[in-house]
């Protein structure tokens, strides 16, 4: 792969990441690109789950609770641009 091909590939990938609204996909990309610990980096490399089933359930429960509050106007959602800027 030439340098130009690599740059084009990077630009295409960056564009796809910036345009997505899929939180699960963004979370996976973040875990791969910005691992917080050696354990997490190793788990990503080995494709082992980082969270237990119970942790996933609790996370989903919290996400649905927040979504309900946002729909009721009791919670303000953060635009994806702000979330990405924090990365």
Backbone as JSON Lines, residues from 0, in Angstrom:
{"i":0,"aa":"X","n":[0.85,-1.18,0.0],"ca":[0.0,0.0,0.0],"c":[0.9,1.23,0.0]}
{"i":1,"aa":"X","n":[0.63,2.13,-0.92],"ca":[1.42,3.35,-1.01],"c":[0.98,4.35,0.05]}
{"i":2,"aa":"X","n":[1.78,5.39,0.22],"ca":[1.46,6.43,1.2],"c":[0.15,7.12,0.84]}
{"i":3,"aa":"X","n":[-0.06,7.39,-0.44],"ca":[-1.29,8.05,-0.86],"c":[-2.52,7.16,-0.61]}
{"i":4,"aa":"X","n":[-2.37,5.88,-0.85],"ca":[-3.47,4.95,-0.61],"c":[-3.79,4.89,0.88]}
{"i":5,"aa":"X","n":[-2.75,4.89,1.7],"ca":[-2.94,4.86,3.14],"c":[-3.65,6.12,3.62]}
{"i":6,"aa":"X","n":[-3.25,7.28,3.11],"ca":[-3.9,8.54,3.49],"c":[-5.36,8.56,3.05]}
{"i":7,"aa":"X","n":[-5.65,8.07,1.88],"ca":[-7.03,8.01,1.38],"c":[-7.85,7.07,2.25]}
{"i":8,"aa":"X","n":[-7.26,5.95,2.64],"ca":[-7.95,4.98,3.49],"c":[-8.25,5.6,4.86]}
{"i":9,"aa":"X","n":[-7.27,6.31,5.42],"ca":[-7.48,6.98,6.71],"c":[-8.59,8.02,6.61]}
{"i":10,"aa":"X","n":[-8.58,8.81,5.55],"ca":[-9.6,9.85,5.37],"c":[-10.99,9.23,5.25]}
{"i":11,"aa":"X","n":[-11.09,8.14,4.5],"ca":[-12.36,7.45,4.34],"c":[-12.87,6.92,5.68]}
{"i":12,"aa":"X","n":[-11.97,6.34,6.45],"ca":[-12.33,5.81,7.76],"c":[-12.75,6.94,8.7]}
{"i":13,"aa":"X","n":[-12.0,8.03,8.72],"ca":[-12.34,9.16,9.58],"c":[-13.71,9.73,9.21]}
{"i":14,"aa":"X","n":[-13.98,9.84,7.92],"ca":[-15.27,10.35,7.47],"c":[-16.41,9.44,7.94]}
{"i":15,"aa":"X","n":[-16.21,8.15,7.82],"ca":[-17.24,7.19,8.24],"c":[-17.49,7.29,9.75]}
{"i":16,"aa":"X","n":[-16.43,7.46,10.53],"ca":[-16.57,7.58,11.98],"c":[-17.31,8.86,12.34]}
{"i":17,"aa":"X","n":[-16.97,9.96,11.69],"ca":[-17.6,11.24,11.99],"c":[-19.07,11.27,11.58]}
{"i":18,"aa":"X","n":[-19.45,10.51,10.59],"ca":[-20.83,10.52,10.11],"c":[-21.74,9.53,10.83]}
{"i":19,"aa":"X","n":[-21.17,8.59,11.57],"ca":[-22.01,7.58,12.21],"c":[-22.7,8.13,13.45]}
{"i":20,"aa":"X","n":[-23.88,7.62,13.72],"ca":[-24.6,7.94,14.94],"c":[-24.81,6.68,15.78]}
{"i":21,"aa":"X","n":[-24.09,5.63,15.44],"ca":[-24.18,4.35,16.14],"c":[-23.23,4.37,17.34]}
{"i":22,"aa":"X","n":[-23.82,4.53,18.54],"ca":[-23.0,4.62,19.75],"c":[-22.18,3.35,19.99]}
{"i":23,"aa":"X","n":[-22.74,2.2,19.68],"ca":[-22.01,0.95,19.89],"c":[-20.77,0.9,19.03]}
{"i":24,"aa":"X","n":[-20.91,1.31,17.78],"ca":[-19.77,1.33,16.87],"c":[-18.72,2.31,17.35]}
{"i":25,"aa":"X","n":[-19.16,3.51,17.75],"ca":[-18.21,4.51,18.24],"c":[-17.49,4.02,19.5]}
{"i":26,"aa":"X","n":[-18.22,3.34,20.37],"ca":[-17.6,2.8,21.59],"c":[-16.55,1.76,21.25]}
{"i":27,"aa":"X","n":[-16.85,0.89,20.29],"ca":[-15.88,-0.13,19.87],"c":[-14.63,0.52,19.28]}
{"i":28,"aa":"X","n":[-14.84,1.53,18.44],"ca":[-13.7,2.22,17.83],"c":[-12.86,2.88,18.92]}
{"i":29,"aa":"X","n":[-13.52,3.52,19.87],"ca":[-12.79,4.19,20.95],"c":[-11.97,3.19,21.77]}
{"i":30,"aa":"X","n":[-12.58,2.04,22.08],"ca":[-11.85,1.04,22.87],"c":[-10.64,0.51,22.12]}
{"i":31,"aa":"X","n":[-10.74,0.41,20.82],"ca":[-9.61,-0.1,20.03],"c":[-8.53,0.96,19.87]}
{"i":32,"aa":"X","n":[-8.95,2.18,19.56],"ca":[-7.99,3.25,19.26],"c":[-7.4,3.86,20.53]}
{"i":33,"aa":"X","n":[-8.2,3.96,21.58],"ca":[-7.75,4.59,22.82],"c":[-7.9,3.66,24.01]}
{"i":34,"aa":"X","n":[-7.18,2.54,24.03],"ca":[-7.32,1.63,25.17],"c":[-6.85,2.3,26.45]}
{"i":35,"aa":"X","n":[-7.63,2.13,27.53],"ca":[-7.31,2.78,28.8],"c":[-6.28,2.0,29.61]}
{"i":36,"aa":"X","n":[-6.15,0.75,29.32],"ca":[-5.21,-0.05,30.09],"c":[-4.65,-1.17,29.23]}
{"i":37,"aa":"X","n":[-3.59,-1.76,29.71],"ca":[-3.01,-2.89,28.99],"c":[-3.99,-4.05,28.92]}
{"i":38,"aa":"X","n":[-4.75,-4.25,30.0],"ca":[-5.73,-5.34,30.03],"c":[-6.77,-5.13,28.94]}
{"i":39,"aa":"X","n":[-7.28,-3.91,28.83],"ca":[-8.3,-3.63,27.82],"c":[-7.7,-3.77,26.43]}
{"i":40,"aa":"X","n":[-6.48,-3.27,26.22],"ca":[-5.84,-3.37,24.91],"c":[-5.66,-4.84,24.53]}
{"i":41,"aa":"X","n":[-5.24,-5.66,25.5],"ca":[-5.05,-7.08,25.23],"c":[-6.39,-7.75,24.92]}
{"i":42,"aa":"X","n":[-7.43,-7.38,25.65],"ca":[-8.75,-7.97,25.42],"c":[-9.25,-7.61,24.03]}
{"i":43,"aa":"X","n":[-9.01,-6.39,23.59],"ca":[-9.44,-5.97,22.25],"c":[-8.68,-6.76,21.2]}
{"i":44,"aa":"X","n":[-7.37,-6.9,21.42],"ca":[-6.56,-7.66,20.47],"c":[-7.04,-9.11,20.36]}
{"i":45,"aa":"X","n":[-7.4,-9.7,21.48],"ca":[-7.83,-11.09,21.51],"c":[-9.32,-11.23,21.26]}
{"i":46,"aa":"X","n":[-10.01,-10.11,21.09],"ca":[-11.44,-10.07,20.85],"c":[-12.23,-10.76,21.95]}
{"i":47,"aa":"X","n":[-11.78,-10.59,23.18],"ca":[-12.52,-11.08,24.33],"c":[-13.42,-9.97,24.82]}
{"i":48,"aa":"X","n":[-14.57,-10.3,25.37],"ca":[-15.43,-9.23,25.87],"c":[-14.78,-8.49,27.03]}
{"i":49,"aa":"X","n":[-14.87,-7.18,27.0],"ca":[-14.29,-6.36,28.06],"c":[-15.25,-6.27,29.23]}
{"i":50,"aa":"X","n":[-16.55,-6.29,28.93],"ca":[-17.56,-6.18,29.98],"c":[-18.28,-7.52,30.13]}
{"i":51,"aa":"X","n":[-18.71,-7.77,31.34],"ca":[-19.5,-8.99,31.6],"c":[-20.92,-8.76,31.08]}
{"i":52,"aa":"X","n":[-21.68,-9.84,30.99],"ca":[-23.08,-9.73,30.56],"c":[-23.86,-8.8,31.49]}
{"i":53,"aa":"X","n":[-23.61,-8.92,32.78],"ca":[-24.31,-8.07,33.74],"c":[-23.97,-6.6,33.53]}
{"i":54,"aa":"X","n":[-22.7,-6.3,33.27],"ca":[-22.3,-4.92,33.0],"c":[-22.97,-4.38,31.74]}
{"i":55,"aa":"X","n":[-23.1,-5.22,30.73],"ca":[-23.77,-4.81,29.49],"c":[-25.24,-4.52,29.79]}
{"i":56,"aa":"X","n":[-25.89,-5.4,30.54],"ca":[-27.3,-5.2,30.88],"c":[-27.5,-3.9,31.65]}
{"i":57,"aa":"X","n":[-26.64,-3.66,32.62],"ca":[-26.74,-2.43,33.42],"c":[-26.51,-1.2,32.56]}
{"i":58,"aa":"X","n":[-25.56,-1.29,31.65],"ca":[-25.3,-0.17,30.74],"c":[-26.5,0.11,29.84]}
{"i":59,"aa":"X","n":[-27.11,-0.93,29.32],"ca":[-28.29,-0.76,28.48],"c":[-29.46,-0.19,29.28]}
{"i":60,"aa":"X","n":[-29.61,-0.69,30.51],"ca":[-30.69,-0.2,31.37],"c":[-30.51,1.31,31.61]}
{"i":61,"aa":"X","n":[-29.3,1.72,31.89],"ca":[-29.0,3.14,32.11],"c":[-29.22,3.95,30.83]}
{"i":62,"aa":"X","n":[-28.82,3.41,29.69],"ca":[-29.0,4.11,28.41],"c":[-30.49,4.31,28.12]}
{"i":63,"aa":"X","n":[-31.29,3.29,28.34],"ca":[-32.73,3.41,28.1],"c":[-33.37,4.38,29.08]}
{"i":64,"aa":"X","n":[-32.9,4.39,30.31],"ca":[-33.41,5.34,31.31],"c":[-33.11,6.77,30.86]}
{"i":65,"aa":"X","n":[-31.89,7.0,30.4],"ca":[-31.51,8.33,29.93],"c":[-32.3,8.73,28.69]}
{"i":66,"aa":"X","n":[-32.5,7.78,27.79],"ca":[-33.29,8.06,26.58],"c":[-34.71,8.46,26.95]}
{"i":67,"aa":"X","n":[-35.31,7.76,27.9],"ca":[-36.67,8.08,28.35],"c":[-36.71,9.48,28.94]}
{"i":68,"aa":"X","n":[-35.74,9.81,29.79],"ca":[-35.69,11.14,30.39],"c":[-35.49,12.23,29.33]}
{"i":69,"aa":"X","n":[-34.67,11.94,28.33],"ca":[-34.43,12.91,27.26],"c":[-35.71,13.14,26.46]}
{"i":70,"aa":"X","n":[-36.44,12.08,26.17],"ca":[-37.7,12.2,25.43],"c":[-38.75,12.96,26.23]}
{"i":71,"aa":"X","n":[-38.72,12.83,27.55],"ca":[-39.66,13.54,28.42],"c":[-39.24,14.98,28.64]}
{"i":72,"aa":"X","n":[-38.06,15.36,28.15],"ca":[-37.56,16.73,28.32],"c":[-36.92,16.97,29.67]}
{"i":73,"aa":"X","n":[-36.64,15.93,30.42],"ca":[-36.03,16.06,31.74],"c":[-34.52,15.97,31.71]}
{"i":74,"aa":"X","n":[-33.97,15.62,30.55],"ca":[-32.53,15.47,30.39],"c":[-32.17,16.0,29.01]}
{"i":75,"aa":"X","n":[-31.07,16.73,28.94],"ca":[-30.64,17.28,27.66],"c":[-29.56,16.37,27.06]}
{"i":76,"aa":"X","n":[-29.79,15.93,25.83],"ca":[-28.82,15.07,25.14],"c":[-27.63,15.9,24.67]}
{"i":77,"aa":"X","n":[-26.47,15.27,24.6],"ca":[-25.26,15.93,24.12],"c":[-25.11,15.62,22.64]}
{"i":78,"aa":"X","n":[-24.95,16.65,21.81],"ca":[-24.75,16.4,20.37],"c":[-23.5,15.56,20.12]}
{"i":79,"aa":"X","n":[-23.54,14.72,19.1],"ca":[-22.43,13.81,18.8],"c":[-21.15,14.58,18.54]}
{"i":80,"aa":"X","n":[-21.25,15.79,18.0],"ca":[-20.06,16.59,17.72],"c":[-19.3,16.88,19.02]}
{"i":81,"aa":"X","n":[-20.04,17.22,20.09],"ca":[-19.4,17.49,21.37],"c":[-18.73,16.24,21.94]}
{"i":82,"aa":"X","n":[-19.39,15.11,21.78],"ca":[-18.82,13.85,22.27],"c":[-17.53,13.55,21.54]}
{"i":83,"aa":"X","n":[-17.54,13.7,20.21],"ca":[-16.35,13.43,19.43],"c":[-15.23,14.42,19.74]}
{"i":84,"aa":"X","n":[-15.58,15.68,20.02],"ca":[-14.57,16.67,20.37],"c":[-13.85,16.29,21.67]}
{"i":85,"aa":"X","n":[-14.57,15.62,22.57],"ca":[-13.96,15.19,23.84],"c":[-12.98,14.06,23.64]}
{"i":86,"aa":"X","n":[-13.13,13.33,22.56],"ca":[-12.2,12.22,22.29],"c":[-10.87,12.8,21.94]}
